Amino acid sequence: MTEMERAYLNELGIVATVEDDGSAMMMNSSKNEGAASSSSSPSIGVNSLESMPIDLIPLDDDVLSLELTGGCGSGVIDGTRSAAAAAANAAPFSPGVGDEGGANCSCMRHSLIEGCDADVSDVVARSLIKLQLLNRGCGGGDSSSSLGGAIPRVQGLGPLATAVIDRMMTLRIEEERMEAEDEEDVEVIDDTGNEVSGGQNGTMNRNENIVNDAAEGVEITPLRSGDANDVLSSMSPSPSIQALLVIDRRIDLVTPMLTPLTYEGLIDDVLRIQVGGCVSVKKSIVEPDDNGKGNEQQWQKHQQETVLLPLNDSDPLYAEVRDKHVETFGSFLQNQAKALKESHSQFTNREAARLDLTEIHQFVKQIPVFTRNLRSLTNHIHIAELVKSAAEATSFRQRWQTERSMLESEPCYELLEDLIATGLEPPYRWLRLFCLQSLTSNGIKATRYDALRREVIQTYGYEYLIVLNDLEKAGFLRKRETFFIDSMATPFSTLRKALNLINPDVDPSNPEDIAYVSSGYAPMTVRWIEAAMRGYAGLDEAMKELPTGVGVGSGGGGGGGGRWVDVEQQSLPENLVEAMKRKRGPSLGTLAKQWSKESSTEDDKPVLLVYFVGGVTFMELAALRFLSRRSSFPYNIVCCTTEIVNGETLLKSLSC
């Protein structure tokens, strides 16, 4: 029970006390202590309060999210903070779906600004425990069954990732202890009515129920229809999760500040994809009034109405076009329109006398599918026109060129001053460039920083002083106190060269590299995933640039200070400190090859679960799907995240 819930119950006149077993006893409260204990204050008819954690929500076949979005709307509204945002800042971390006012505290703010990493890591770790309970029923590899569903290989990049893995392994120990206690107490009655003492049968029955319950809560693969007892058998063909890579968002704060160039990323950047994966557009765009204005009042109402369009892989066309580059998705939709027209004309242009009843019946059966595809194509053509017009604007191209200059360690202070002087850029759009300059240059010189800070306050208002302070605390902005000439050697430049982040020769129409998602820049987090396949060979200097935190043990997973961890989980749960004492196993790429040799099927690849703590961008999702589709990449990637973010929503969530 969070403090926000407790405070709300107190306002209703209810005093809630949490017992040792986790239940919550409630009774009427009164204005004074004497009345509270008086017999005239009867207890409310609620004896206990059960919680139903709704954590991982499937947004797509390959994306699950906790939806901890606290920054859907700005916490600064017309110069004042909303009451909901103020309440969220004062309350402990409470997972849930944020509203447009930013009522919930985002994961990044809670961790970076309020310093409550433990709350964030606990929520993420519990969702991973649920996934591992699901993993017990998966087939495709014997290791998962021998480990009781635990993911064999676990890696983490960044201090918060280290904390998540530490908490996850601690929860496994607690779960094992609870199961051991249940073995002594559980009694199972067989079909003949005889009692069978707990032992192994009781544990197997309990584990099967846990998996069934978990499968009902988090659905990763579609289950066959049938009785609930078929859950395990229906999941058996699926390969189990062989490796887990937890990524702390703070190891790559640069990527969210950049402008994406994929269809899905641009929709989010221009129109804002809402929580749950839908976009709100004007009804007049997807359903234009062909009759002209007609009734003036009805026409104005039609212009103001909005509709929600779902954006997920339930729409086959969207699943194909969402990761296309801005230069190619227009022609792709055009080709789809031609193909749809040809398939329809092939039937309608034939002479009616030559059609038999079977052909007519087949055509009638295809009409609903044709209508649905035509509707989807029409909607995406209208959305693509909006996105394309925004991408072809002069300001958009200038912003992309500015971002590329900053990525190559070029100072763009004069351009920042010009943009803020004209006032053409919205506040958070300009702040994204400001943060990008700081992140790629290892801070901004004090004199420049103070001048730009003053310009922000004078141009956008004094309320943005709070925003700037929050961005400083979170590490997005840094004032560099130095009297020396700017050096080109910065932590980001080291990472840029080591991870090959810039690839200007990539072909967006026929990409061979993940850098196509931004026409030349590869998301750093995805480059780290590629490096993990090789065991981070040759990246010793780059590993030193990962952010540090409170390390676990003395080694910190090889990088020191909690920079990164790499452990193997055992069938008998153990804590992270003990696991780190063992020698690390082979690289993830080698591990996948070993799994393929042991697997009965040659075509299937093992599953790599990538968990972004702090949010993932649509640019990174497109790059992950690109990797997963490549035959040379040894894993199928499933992405989990605390939330879906872009540069604007991430910065707003820090100041909500």
C-alpha angles and dihedrals in degrees: 000000000000126000090246090059091045092051091049092052090050090054088055090053096257125130112204123195122185115224126214092261092056097256119130119227115205132196138164115274128212137201093261135037094241093059091046092064094038120116088233089074104077119200119255117254093255115097101175140011117222122197125218107196110211100192122144112042117190108234093170138354089272103029128073123175138189087210093218090164111160095156104061088119133025117271088213109071120174092337097310135085116247118246091238091055092049091051091049092053092052096047129076120256111294117177117224145109113297122222128223090276094059095247094166125063111245123235094245095050093047091051105036102032106025094035096226101137091148093065093048094046091049093055093047093044092052091053088052090051089055091051090051090051086055089048089064090074097048124102134198097090135045094216094074093053092048090050094048092244097312113141105251100218124037128182131174133192117201135019096278090051088053090052091050093052091046091052093044092055091047090053089052089056091050091048091051090051091050091050090050089053091048091053088064096046107033117099120191122200114211127214092273092056095251119137118243115197118239108261121113096334091055092049093048090050091049093047092050090052090049091052092047091050092047092048090055090052101044119029114192101161126027111262125221118250116260143081121340088247089068093067095099095044092047091053095046097091091057117096113243124242104271100178139022125203115187114197124197110218091223092069086071116028091149100072097060090053092059128089112249120224101199123102095248093042092051092048088055092045095048106028102017117237106234130224109291095030109282135118128219115222134166113272090228090064098056095028107035118192103246093185093068123237095323106160104024094213094048091046092053090048090051090051092053099045118100132202131202116233117195116230112199141102093280082086105067092200093053091048088059100042104037096085096042119118120251090250094056110033092076093057090041092058090045091054090048090054091051092048092049091049093049094049090053095045092050088071103032094049093056120096113263091227091062094055119095126202093261092057092046090049092051091049093050090051090054095051096087090049091047091049092049093048092047091050092049092047092049092051093049093047090055092046091046090054090055092047093044093051090052092048092050094053117114092236090054093053092045091051092051091050090049091052091050091051090051091048088056090054096255116146113237101182095132091053091050090052092049093050094051092044092056092046091213095125118077113243099256093041089058092043089057090060091044092053092044091055091051095046095049095042098045090247136327124274111262096242093050092043094053091048093050092044090054091049091053093053094045094046104038102023141267092278088075089067086078090049092052092049091052092049090052091052091049092051098245091115127037132177111220113213103201139129095199129098114273111269122217090216107090132150089258093050089052091052092043092058097038095049096035093234096169118066108163093174096066115126110225093198093053106016123195095175137046089242089085090084089078101018096260111357120095115208107252094224092057091048088055088053090053089048091051089062088061095043091253089288113186094007101105093120092045091051089058089062093061112110115264131221140160102326126220109240122335098299102051090209096304096303096072128232095041095297094137141344134204119186142152118230117227131211088250106060117241137173124263095254092058093044092053092058090071123082114265118253129235123301120283090252092055090045091055091051090052090051091050091053091051094043120097092220122064100197099053119088124207119256123256113198111209113193118194111201106200099026142297129237127228087242090062092044090055090050091049092051089048090054094045092052094052114100090216093060108087099214143058105229125223113186125212122183143169090234145338111255143174129190095275098045091045094053092043092051090057091059101035 
